[in-house]
């Protein structure tokens, strides 16, 4: 078998394997793949090996072109987890595919229940509530009237936990928690 043909067969096998892992056992609540990925997956139905290989070659090239052009974005589980951590505290329905649900997919990850980071800046607002800029790039505002014993300073350790009804509790340096909401 010529080496270029073996390379094509190996490439097709890897694409089929990757496509099978990306789109394993669709569930009714899962969105169907669209565009270039959907057309690539259609190649699996071809029974003639040469036709299937030609289909995979053509459509995997189209998928690569779509990715290079920015119309398809491929992310791995670690990238999804990082985005979920960065979005902690926000309600983002447009990123619903990052929310926990389903089975065997990136969104199956345990929901993030708390984030630990540190303060980069802290100020008291006019209404006497704390506004904290955190190391992870987020900004949080106190929403209750709970007193903070020791004022937060740059470097203070912060733990933010999910609470009831979509609220959040923030603790600074292990002190008593207060309610807060994310602003940015």
PyMOL commands that set and color helices and strands:
alter all, ss='L'
color gray80, all
select helices_A, chain A and resi 3-22+35-45+49-69+77-86+93-98+106-108+164-166
alter helices_A, ss='H'
color red, helices_A
select strands_A, chain A and resi 114-124+130-134+139-142+157-162+168-172+178-182
alter strands_A, ss='S'
color yellow, strands_A
deselect
rebuild
show_as cartoon
